[in-house]
Amino acid sequence: MFVYADNAATTAMSRAAADAMLPAMGELYGNPSSLHQKGREANYALMGAREAVAKCLHAEPREIYFTGCGTEADNWAITEAARLGALAGKKHIISDAIEHHAVLHTLKKLEKQGFSVTYLPVHENGLVRLEELEAALRPDTCLVTVMFANNEIGTLQPIREIGALCRERGVLFHTDAVQAVGHVPVDVEADNIDMLSLSGHKFHAPKGVGALYCKKSIRLENFIEGGAQERGKRGGTEAIPAILAMAAALQESCAHMEENMAHISAMRDKLIAGLSRIPNARCNGDPDHRAPGIVSFCFEGIEGESLLLRLDLAGICASSGSACTSGSLDPSHVLLALGLPHEIAHGSLRLSLSEYNTMEEVDYILQQVPEVVRTLRQMSPVWLHMLEKMEDPYKE
Ligand SMILES: *Cc1c(COP(=O)(O)O)cnc(C)c1O
């Protein structure tokens, strides 16, 4: 059996996205800035896509700026909010310890430029606490940036409450909603969001396209100098095929959100219940505030990397949710922020589902993972060492 359970890394493109993309790779080749019919045709399509994306977020079309990816939207939003803050003499930013590197590395750069950043702790369950955010707010705070849904452990932050607090204090609020848009209801109006980043390839659109929502009252500065595209703020001829595909994918996700959420979270809950039966296993994240498709576990006594390799051999595509990919053996900053010791954070497994997964696949995962974990433990010196201090949970 083959199971793709790494949808937090990227998703398969949907039929709807591919169908929307095809004409743009054929007849619809005009440059939207051209005045002739081919240009107008492309421009109408682009306007339609912008309207569709705006509608899904409860925003206005002029508040949507298409970008090359979610990372770009994060960079743009944060550097821009910082620039606006500095203009007003405010150089303090609040974020948290489990943000994506697109946010964390942008903040690091700003710190080098003289901004000070408070990183809120997330506690054992991976959630920021409102009272701690409130206590961290200062008269010179210009921006709060807290992600909507975490990509490793799936925690859903109290976005609406954070937004309300920021609005009350007159502080800009940005959220990296890359793991939320297309997966859970997102309403920039009701959720009190000023700026929001999203990325197409996390909801069945192609790679290489994302968007920034920026509330119309914010005087956003140009990010890429050039032509008049994206209201002059991001020059460069629009990636029409990718943008049309993203709009189609998002429309489809939003139209089927309720049924998708029900199907995906039922699979998630079955996975969590099944994996919890493995001895010395820990489910990461919060039981109640959790994205429908993200499951994160740590298994004591084994290496996440070996687990992944074995699962790959069994046809299961998963992830460790750790930064090991870059060759470093450091466990993920997200798992460490939960207070997990290094040796436990090393044995992590992230399974991320989409509406394309099935219960049969979940059953297959639940058949494979416990076996693989057991086999790896039998060969693990760390596990053997642990057995000196505890009863062997595998003893018949
Ligand atoms: C994937 C991801 C990003 C980056 O999006 P790209 O389009 O791949 O640049 C940012 N934040 C989160 C939470 C993500 O999961």
The ligand as an ORCA input file, in Angstrom:
! r2SCAN-3c Opt
* xyz 0 1
  C       4.746     25.798      4.402
  C       4.669     26.886      5.382
  C       5.201     28.154      5.107
  C       5.949     28.455      3.846
  O       5.129     28.448      2.695
  P       5.839     28.338      1.269
  O       4.761     28.643      0.291
  O       6.343     26.942      1.163
  O       6.924     29.341      1.248
  C       5.069     29.132      6.059
  N       4.444     28.900      7.217
  C       3.906     27.711      7.513
  C       3.196     27.527      8.805
  C       4.012     26.657      6.621
  O       3.494     25.471      6.928
*
